[in-house]
Amino acid sequence: MPSNRNQSQILLIAGAIGALVGLAAGYTLLKRAEERNGQPALTAREGVSLGMLVLGLLRQVSQLGDGE
C-alpha cells in the first residue's frame, strides 16, 4: 500500500489528468457543434454510450497491476 504522500500524489495526478480529459471532451463537443452551426447537445443514446465507456475505462484502470 502506498504511503500517504504517494496516495496524495497519485490522487493529484489522476485528478489533473481527469480535468484535462474533461476539458478536451468539452472542447471537442463545442467544436462539433460549431461545425454543425448548432447548440452543443448529446442525445440520450450518446449519453448512455458515453457513460458505459467511462465505466468500462474505470473498470480497466481499477484492474491495473492485478494481472500477471
Rosetta blueprint (number, residue, H / E / L):
1 M L
2 P L
3 S L
4 N H
5 R H
6 N H
7 Q H
8 S H
9 Q H
10 I H
11 L H
12 L H
13 I H
14 A H
15 G H
16 A H
17 I H
18 G H
19 A H
20 L H
21 V H
22 G H
23 L H
24 A H
25 A H
26 G H
27 Y H
28 T H
29 L H
30 L H
31 K H
32 R H
33 A H
34 E H
35 E H
36 R L
37 N L
38 G L
39 Q L
40 P L
41 A L
42 L L
43 T L
44 A H
45 R H
46 E H
47 G H
48 V H
49 S H
50 L H
51 G H
52 M H
53 L H
54 V H
55 L H
56 G H
57 L H
58 L H
59 R H
60 Q H
61 V H
62 S H
63 Q L
64 L L
65 G L
66 D L
67 G L
68 E L
